[in-house]
Amino acid sequence: MFAGPIRSIKRDKAVIYLWDIIGTFIFCVSGAIAGRQLDMDYLGVFVMALITGTGGGLLRSILLGDVPPVIFTTPDYVIVAVLAVPVAVLFGKWWESYSRIVSIVDALGIGLFACVGARAAAAHGLDWWACMGMGMVSATFGGVIRDVIRNEVPLIFRREIYATAALLGAGCMLLMDELGVEPSVSLVGSALMAAVVRLLAIRYAINASKA
């Protein structure tokens, strides 16, 4: 079903890797901000950044059989987490003054990881529904770990339009791939769509009980 897009994906691995790194950095910043809000030391902030940024990708790799996961085969993702720490710490007051930016960063991370996860699943030949599920796992699992450490109920288990936004983004990308849209365009466009859905839900206080 996804033979055409899969061939494009294999020819464009560098681009997919780039978007995965961007998504990881966005979530790492989100995790580092969360660690800073809990008054963690620098090591704690780094650990929070790392697990938030790589948790979804780690679980995705295990479920798809891509072992050992890429986080253990290249230092790139650890370096990304290290870079996220000064971004959260040095611009801490700025993040607090512009809380909307934090929401935008998190929403973009959801969109990117949902699409990257779905595309990775498609490259393994999974059906569309499994690809969407894998996209949701990739987009939400890091945040689940972050919220558990913060002693909060994870967003995915609340009535937030969170997992739904990830599913919509992943589904939109798979549809665009099937229609022959250029892979990078479908990924970025669908990621932005998921981010917009998430941000609109926050802006207008839309939750699953009202959707």
N, C-alpha and C positions, 0 to 999 in steps of 0.2 A: 504493500500500500504506500509506503514512504520511500520506495526505491529511488525516485528522482531526487527528493530532498536529501536523502542519506548520502548519495554520491557527491552532492554539493557540499555537504557538511564535511566529508572527508577531504575535499579539496580546500576547505576553508578552515582547517583546524586552528590555525594561528588566530583567526578572527574570533572564533568561539572561545579560545583560551583568553584572549584579551578581555572579552565581555565577562568571563568568569572572574578574572582578576578585578575588574571594575566593581562587579557585584560584591565580591569578597571585601574589597576596601570599604564600600559603602556600609556593609553590615558590621565590619570591624569598627568603624567610626561610631556606629550606633551602640555597639557593645561597650566601647571605651567610654562613651558619654555616660552610659548606665553605671559603669564601674566608678566613674568620677563622682556621680551623684550619690553613691553609697560611701563616699570618702575612703575608697580603697587606696592602698599605696600603688606605686608604679607597677609592681609585679602583678598585683590584683587587677589593675586596669588592663594590662597586657593580656592576662589570661581571659578576662571577660571579652576583650576584643577578639581574641583568637577563637574562642569557642562559638561566639556569635557569628563570626564571619565564615567559619569552616564547618560548623556543626551539620548544616543541611547538606553540604557537598560530601562530607564524610559518610553520612548515612546513605546518601544516594550511591556513592561508589560501592559501599558494602552490598547494598541491595542489588546492584547491577552486576556484581562480581568483578568490579575493577579493583582488584587487590594486588599489592597493598594500595590503599588510597593515595591519591596524588600528594596529599599533605605530607606523607612520609617518604616521598621519592624526590621531592624538590623543595628547596628552602623558600621558594617564591612566596608562598602563602604566609609563612611565619614572618617574612620581611614585610609583607603588606600589613600584618597585625602590628608589627613594631612601628611602622610609619603612622598608623592610625592613632597611636597613643599621644604623640605630641600634638596632633591635630585636635584631639579632644581636650588635652590639658592646657595647651597654650592659648587656645581660643575658647576656654571654658565660659567666661563671662559673655562672650559673643553668642555661644550656643544657648545660654540661659535667657539672653535678651531676645533672641529670635527662635522661640520654641517651634515656630512653624517650620523652620529649616530642618529641625530634627525629624519632624513628621514627613517632610518631603524626602529626606535622605532614606528613611526607613521604607517609605512607599516605593522609591526607586529600587531599593534592594529587593523588595518582594517581587516586583515585576521582572527584574533581570534574572534572579535566581529561578523563578517559576519557568521562564522561557529556556534558560540554559539547561535546567533539569529535564524539561520535557524533550528538548532536542537530544540530550544525551540518551534518554530512554528510547527515542525514535531511532537513533543510530544503532541501538541494540535490537531493533526489530520488534519492539513491543507494540501492542495495539494502542489506538488513540486514547482509550480510557485509562490505560496503565501509564501512558506518557503524561496525561494530565495529573494523575495522582502523584507521579514522581516529581513533577514540577511543583506541586503543592508541598510535598515533603521537603524538597530542596529549599523552598522559599520560607518555610515556617519553622523547621526544626531548630535552627540556631537561635531563633527568638524564643522558642520554648525553653531551651536550656538557660538563656539569659534571664527569663522571667522567673524560673524556678529558683535560680541563685538569688534573685532579688526578693524571694519569698512572696511572689505574686502569682495569681492565677494566670497562666499563659493566655495571651490574646486569642489564640486559636480556639480556646475552650470557653471564651466569652461570646456574647452576642455581637461581636464586632464583624464588620465586612472585611475580613483579613484573609482567611483561607479562600473565601469566595473570589476575592480579587485575583489571587494567584491562579485559581482554576480558570477564570475567565481569560487571563493573559495567556496561559499555556494553551488553552483551547483555540484562541484566536490565532496564535502563531502556527499551530498545527494545520488549521484551515487554510491560512495564507500559504503555507508550504505546499499543501496539496493543490492549491490553485496556481502554483508555479511562481509565486512572488520570490524575488531574490532573498536568500536566507538571512543576510544581515538586516535587510529592510524589514522583513517579517518579525525578526527577533526584537529589534529596537522599537518598532511600532507597537508590537503587542506588549512589550514591557512598559512602555509609556501609557498604554491604555489601562493596564492593571494598576499602575501608579495613580492615574487619574481617578479610577473607580475608588481606590482606597482613600484618596484625599477628599473626594466628594462625600464619602461616607463619614469621614471625620468632620468635615466642614458643616454638614447638615444633620449631624448626629443620627445617621441612619444605621440601624442595627438589624440583625437577622430577624427579630421579632416584627419589624416594620417593613422589611423588604418584600 
